Amino acid sequence: MIDAEMILRWLHVAGACVLFGTGAGIAFFMLIAHRTKNAAIIAHTASTVVLADTLFTASAVILQPLTGWLLAQELGWDLTEPWILSSLILYVVTGVFWLPVVWIQIQLRNIARIAVAQGTPLPPRYFKLFRIWFACGFPAFAAVATILWLMLSRPVLWG
């Protein structure tokens, strides 16, 4: 028989997989498109990335805290347990890096679309924004990977 705990665990783990997998996939496809320096390829890829971030990542970002809180309630876990508190802090850190990345992806898409429409090369602003986008990905990805480790191992961090 499937109970509430099992459903909540599944939803929470599935959400974590979506966050991690979508983030990794988006980073990979954006990097590969960027390396071509072809505005049409970048515009198309960035359009898909923005859509994927909107549909998958944003949905998971909203549902993760909800399923985590419900799961903690179901299991009787205190949200101030060190591994949970650390996960919540890292979740905020991830958001601090992810929100600018979403805006930058939209800008990269728009810049590439304009370059295609005007038949011009990508402007310096595109490359500057891409470097910022790329740099923001490392701490966000590391934070999500650490959250996954914390969820799986539930280590005693202090106290």
Backbone bond lengths (Angstrom), bond angles and torsions (degrees), N, CA, C in turn:
res aa  C-N    CA-C-N  psi(-1)  N-CA   C-N-CA  omega(-1)  CA-C   N-CA-C  phi
1 M - - - 1.450 - - 1.530 109.69 -
2 I 1.293 116.01 136.73 1.455 120.95 179.49 1.527 108.12 -90.74
3 D 1.337 115.41 127.71 1.459 119.37 -179.42 1.526 110.43 -110.72
4 A 1.316 116.01 177.23 1.471 121.79 -177.35 1.522 111.20 -59.39
5 E 1.337 116.98 -41.05 1.468 119.64 -179.55 1.528 111.20 -59.77
6 M 1.311 117.13 -45.12 1.462 120.74 -178.58 1.530 110.74 -64.41
7 I 1.313 117.49 -42.60 1.465 121.06 178.81 1.528 110.03 -62.77
8 L 1.340 116.96 -45.91 1.463 120.87 179.66 1.521 111.95 -64.00
9 R 1.324 117.11 -42.11 1.472 120.26 176.73 1.527 110.46 -59.51
10 W 1.341 115.56 -46.63 1.455 119.82 -179.06 1.523 110.82 -61.22
11 L 1.324 117.03 -47.10 1.459 121.07 179.67 1.529 111.73 -61.00
12 H 1.326 115.97 -41.35 1.466 120.12 -178.32 1.533 111.26 -69.02
13 V 1.307 116.42 -43.25 1.470 120.18 178.37 1.525 110.36 -68.01
14 A 1.312 117.62 -41.33 1.465 120.28 177.70 1.529 110.12 -61.20
15 G 1.317 117.10 -41.65 1.461 120.66 177.38 1.517 112.06 -62.15
16 A 1.335 116.21 -41.16 1.471 120.48 178.02 1.528 110.41 -63.68
17 C 1.326 116.41 -39.48 1.467 120.39 177.63 1.521 110.91 -63.75
18 V 1.324 116.77 -41.01 1.460 120.89 178.69 1.521 109.82 -62.72
19 L 1.333 116.97 -46.43 1.471 119.99 -179.95 1.521 111.33 -60.33
20 F 1.304 115.78 -49.37 1.462 120.66 -177.31 1.528 111.05 -67.99
21 G 1.322 116.29 -48.19 1.458 120.89 -176.09 1.517 113.18 -69.10
22 T 1.318 116.94 -43.69 1.459 119.63 178.79 1.519 110.09 -64.87
23 G 1.328 116.59 -42.32 1.467 120.25 178.46 1.520 111.75 -59.82
24 A 1.316 116.18 -46.05 1.468 120.03 179.63 1.525 111.07 -65.36
25 G 1.347 116.79 -42.64 1.456 120.65 -179.88 1.524 112.32 -64.57
26 I 1.320 115.90 -44.07 1.461 120.50 178.79 1.529 110.13 -60.59
27 A 1.317 115.98 -46.91 1.469 119.81 -179.86 1.525 110.74 -59.52
28 F 1.317 116.46 -44.07 1.464 120.65 -179.05 1.533 111.13 -62.01
29 F 1.326 116.80 -51.32 1.460 119.91 -176.14 1.525 112.34 -66.86
30 M 1.326 117.29 -38.38 1.464 119.53 177.33 1.528 110.68 -64.73
31 L 1.321 117.04 -42.01 1.461 120.55 179.87 1.530 111.16 -63.86
32 I 1.312 116.81 -45.11 1.464 120.65 179.84 1.530 110.52 -63.10
33 A 1.325 117.16 -43.26 1.470 120.42 178.33 1.525 110.17 -63.87
34 H 1.319 117.14 -43.98 1.459 121.98 -179.57 1.533 111.11 -58.74
35 R 1.308 116.40 -41.43 1.468 120.55 -177.03 1.525 112.23 -62.37
36 T 1.334 117.66 -22.62 1.469 119.45 178.42 1.528 110.93 -74.55
37 K 1.316 116.87 -24.47 1.475 123.51 -175.01 1.536 111.66 58.32
38 N 1.321 116.33 17.03 1.459 123.16 179.43 1.528 107.99 -93.65
39 A 1.331 116.63 112.96 1.463 121.37 -175.18 1.530 112.28 -58.24
40 A 1.327 118.10 -37.46 1.468 120.57 -179.36 1.528 111.36 -65.56
41 I 1.316 116.34 -43.50 1.475 120.03 177.86 1.523 110.15 -65.48
42 I 1.316 116.50 -43.63 1.468 120.48 179.68 1.522 110.42 -63.07
43 A 1.327 118.09 -44.27 1.468 121.53 -179.91 1.523 110.74 -60.50
44 H 1.327 116.47 -44.21 1.472 120.35 179.95 1.532 110.93 -65.79
45 T 1.323 116.06 -48.17 1.459 120.30 -178.57 1.525 111.02 -63.93
46 A 1.319 117.02 -45.30 1.467 120.24 -179.85 1.524 111.10 -63.52
47 S 1.322 118.18 -34.21 1.467 120.80 176.08 1.525 110.67 -62.34
48 T 1.318 115.64 -43.54 1.468 120.50 178.42 1.527 110.64 -66.10
49 V 1.323 116.56 -40.46 1.463 121.91 179.93 1.524 110.74 -63.35
50 V 1.316 117.25 -44.29 1.467 120.91 179.06 1.529 109.55 -61.75
51 L 1.313 116.98 -42.76 1.458 121.04 177.71 1.532 111.06 -62.53
52 A 1.326 117.12 -46.64 1.466 121.22 179.88 1.527 111.13 -61.91
53 D 1.321 116.35 -42.37 1.468 119.55 178.39 1.524 110.66 -62.82
54 T 1.318 116.66 -39.28 1.460 120.65 -179.83 1.525 111.31 -67.93
55 L 1.331 116.94 -47.82 1.457 120.73 -176.38 1.525 113.65 -73.99
56 F 1.324 115.83 -48.13 1.466 119.47 -171.42 1.522 113.26 -95.77
57 T 1.319 116.65 -57.10 1.460 119.42 -174.75 1.521 111.08 -63.87
58 A 1.322 117.52 -49.15 1.466 119.68 -177.87 1.528 111.10 -61.25
59 S 1.324 117.63 -39.78 1.470 120.26 177.74 1.520 111.14 -62.54
60 A 1.323 116.13 -45.50 1.471 120.09 179.69 1.524 111.08 -66.16
61 V 1.326 116.96 -37.99 1.468 120.89 179.31 1.523 110.05 -59.92
62 I 1.306 116.70 -38.31 1.468 121.03 179.55 1.524 111.17 -74.43
63 L 1.327 117.13 -42.35 1.464 120.59 -174.79 1.530 114.17 -78.76
64 Q 1.340 118.55 -28.33 1.468 120.50 -177.32 1.533 113.39 -56.46
65 P 1.326 118.69 -52.08 1.468 117.41 179.95 1.533 112.23 -62.58
66 L 1.330 116.62 -36.43 1.460 120.38 179.92 1.523 111.43 -64.97
67 T 1.341 116.79 -49.64 1.468 118.86 -179.90 1.524 110.84 -67.47
68 G 1.337 117.01 -34.37 1.463 119.80 177.53 1.519 112.06 -65.12
69 W 1.320 115.76 -43.79 1.464 119.97 179.23 1.528 110.48 -64.84
70 L 1.340 116.84 -45.52 1.465 120.03 179.17 1.529 111.42 -62.81
71 L 1.325 116.89 -40.02 1.456 120.41 178.36 1.526 110.98 -64.70
72 A 1.320 116.34 -43.56 1.472 120.10 177.95 1.526 110.64 -60.90
73 Q 1.329 117.12 -41.01 1.465 121.11 178.04 1.527 110.18 -63.43
74 E 1.315 115.45 -44.29 1.474 120.88 -178.64 1.530 111.43 -62.06
75 L 1.342 116.72 -38.48 1.463 121.47 -176.70 1.530 113.41 -91.84
76 G 1.321 116.54 -7.07 1.465 119.70 -179.83 1.518 113.33 78.04
77 W 1.317 117.24 23.63 1.464 120.79 178.81 1.519 109.93 -83.17
78 D 1.303 115.48 138.77 1.457 122.34 176.41 1.530 107.78 -83.29
79 L 1.327 117.20 130.78 1.461 120.31 -178.85 1.522 113.13 -67.48
80 T 1.329 117.13 -10.02 1.469 119.92 176.88 1.530 112.09 -94.11
81 E 1.341 116.87 4.86 1.473 118.10 173.51 1.522 106.75 -58.86
82 P 1.326 117.91 137.81 1.473 120.57 -172.60 1.524 114.88 -52.21
83 W 1.316 118.27 -42.31 1.471 118.60 -177.85 1.526 111.38 -69.91
84 I 1.346 117.05 -32.97 1.463 119.93 177.56 1.527 109.82 -73.05
85 L 1.314 116.52 -45.45 1.460 120.73 178.85 1.538 110.95 -60.16
86 S 1.330 116.34 -42.68 1.468 120.67 177.06 1.528 110.98 -61.84
87 S 1.334 116.29 -41.08 1.464 120.39 177.80 1.523 111.18 -62.33
88 L 1.322 116.59 -41.89 1.466 120.52 179.94 1.529 111.12 -65.35
89 I 1.312 116.74 -40.73 1.471 120.70 177.53 1.529 109.96 -62.92
90 L 1.322 116.21 -45.36 1.473 120.26 178.67 1.530 111.85 -65.61
91 Y 1.319 116.46 -30.16 1.462 120.52 176.72 1.528 110.32 -64.46
92 V 1.322 115.62 -41.74 1.467 120.55 176.52 1.531 110.00 -65.45
93 V 1.340 116.86 -42.76 1.471 121.04 177.57 1.532 109.66 -58.28
94 T 1.318 116.32 -44.09 1.464 120.45 178.12 1.525 110.39 -58.07
95 G 1.324 116.34 -45.84 1.459 120.74 179.34 1.513 113.22 -61.97
96 V 1.333 116.13 -36.69 1.465 120.48 179.27 1.531 110.49 -61.37
97 F 1.318 116.71 -33.94 1.467 120.46 178.44 1.523 112.31 -89.22
98 W 1.322 117.59 -31.13 1.462 120.78 -176.39 1.523 112.38 -72.79
99 L 1.323 117.80 -41.83 1.464 119.81 -177.55 1.530 112.99 -58.38
100 P 1.341 119.30 -46.55 1.467 117.91 175.23 1.525 112.71 -63.43
101 V 1.321 116.97 -33.98 1.466 121.14 179.65 1.527 110.63 -62.14
102 V 1.318 117.10 -40.30 1.464 120.70 178.77 1.528 109.46 -61.96
103 W 1.324 116.69 -47.03 1.466 121.13 178.70 1.530 110.22 -61.27
104 I 1.331 116.41 -43.58 1.468 120.45 -179.30 1.523 110.97 -63.95
105 Q 1.322 117.91 -40.91 1.472 120.51 178.96 1.526 110.82 -59.71
106 I 1.311 115.87 -40.34 1.471 119.97 177.92 1.523 109.80 -64.75
107 Q 1.331 116.73 -42.08 1.466 120.67 178.53 1.526 111.01 -64.37
108 L 1.330 117.23 -43.60 1.463 120.70 178.99 1.525 110.75 -60.57
109 R 1.320 115.53 -43.49 1.470 120.31 177.54 1.529 110.59 -59.80
110 N 1.325 115.84 -48.03 1.469 120.11 -177.79 1.524 112.29 -64.80
111 I 1.314 116.34 -42.24 1.472 120.62 178.65 1.526 110.27 -62.02
112 A 1.336 116.35 -43.92 1.469 120.37 179.70 1.526 111.01 -65.70
113 R 1.322 117.21 -39.76 1.469 120.26 177.79 1.534 110.71 -61.34
114 I 1.322 116.60 -43.16 1.471 120.58 179.52 1.528 110.33 -63.92
115 A 1.329 116.62 -43.07 1.472 120.03 178.56 1.522 110.81 -60.14
116 V 1.325 117.15 -41.16 1.468 120.73 178.14 1.528 109.86 -64.34
117 A 1.334 116.28 -47.95 1.469 120.44 -177.48 1.524 112.16 -62.18
118 Q 1.331 116.27 -35.84 1.464 120.21 -177.85 1.526 112.87 -92.43
119 G 1.328 116.18 -7.43 1.464 120.06 -178.83 1.516 112.69 66.49
120 T 1.334 116.55 33.74 1.464 121.64 -178.61 1.522 110.14 -113.88
121 P 1.327 117.09 160.87 1.466 118.98 175.11 1.528 110.31 -70.50
122 L 1.296 114.79 164.59 1.468 119.81 176.54 1.530 109.10 -63.72
123 P 1.320 117.39 134.57 1.462 120.03 -178.28 1.530 111.87 -78.60
124 P 1.323 117.28 164.94 1.475 121.11 178.72 1.533 113.25 -55.30
125 R 1.334 117.21 -33.24 1.473 120.32 179.60 1.526 111.17 -58.77
126 Y 1.321 117.17 -37.68 1.461 120.56 177.67 1.526 110.13 -57.49
127 F 1.332 116.61 -48.90 1.468 121.08 -175.66 1.536 111.45 -67.85
128 K 1.328 116.52 -35.62 1.465 120.22 176.70 1.534 110.24 -64.53
129 L 1.327 116.30 -47.43 1.466 120.33 178.72 1.524 111.65 -63.35
130 F 1.334 116.56 -38.25 1.465 118.63 179.52 1.525 110.67 -62.99
131 R 1.327 117.30 -40.81 1.473 120.09 179.09 1.524 110.79 -62.14
132 I 1.317 117.08 -40.30 1.472 120.36 177.61 1.522 109.68 -65.84
133 W 1.339 116.53 -45.13 1.465 121.35 177.94 1.531 110.71 -56.32
134 F 1.318 115.02 -46.66 1.464 120.98 -178.96 1.529 110.87 -62.50
135 A 1.319 116.89 -44.97 1.468 121.39 -178.80 1.528 111.59 -64.87
136 C 1.315 117.62 -37.01 1.470 120.95 179.86 1.529 112.04 -67.60
137 G 1.305 116.34 -25.31 1.459 119.72 -177.68 1.519 114.17 -66.50
138 F 1.329 117.39 -34.16 1.461 119.65 -176.30 1.525 113.26 -64.68
139 P 1.327 120.01 -52.72 1.472 118.22 179.05 1.529 112.49 -65.58
140 A 1.323 117.50 -35.10 1.464 119.60 179.08 1.526 110.62 -65.32
141 F 1.330 116.27 -45.84 1.466 120.72 -179.98 1.530 110.76 -64.42
142 A 1.325 116.87 -42.96 1.468 120.85 178.78 1.524 110.64 -62.92
143 A 1.322 117.06 -39.30 1.471 119.95 179.71 1.529 110.45 -65.10
144 V 1.328 117.33 -44.47 1.465 119.97 179.42 1.533 110.58 -64.59
145 A 1.318 117.27 -41.79 1.474 120.47 177.85 1.528 110.59 -61.52
146 T 1.313 116.80 -39.96 1.463 120.56 178.77 1.523 110.97 -67.48
147 I 1.324 116.87 -39.79 1.470 120.11 176.67 1.526 110.11 -59.90
148 L 1.317 117.25 -43.35 1.471 120.21 177.97 1.528 110.51 -59.77
149 W 1.330 116.83 -43.63 1.464 120.17 178.24 1.533 110.43 -61.92
150 L 1.313 116.82 -44.21 1.466 120.59 179.22 1.526 111.08 -61.77
151 M 1.332 117.17 -41.43 1.466 120.80 179.49 1.524 111.42 -63.49
152 L 1.312 115.37 -39.83 1.473 118.73 -176.41 1.525 112.97 -78.93
153 S 1.327 117.12 -37.27 1.462 119.22 -174.00 1.523 113.47 -96.42
154 R 1.324 117.86 -24.58 1.473 123.29 -177.23 1.522 110.98 41.99
155 P 1.334 117.10 57.76 1.460 119.70 -175.44 1.529 112.31 -71.66
156 V 1.318 114.10 157.86 1.468 119.81 171.95 1.526 104.86 -86.35
157 L 1.328 116.25 109.27 1.457 120.44 -174.58 1.529 112.44 -91.94
158 W 1.306 116.53 -35.39 1.462 121.40 175.94 1.513 107.08 -159.98
159 G 1.317 115.24 164.68 1.470 121.52 175.88 1.436 114.61 74.53
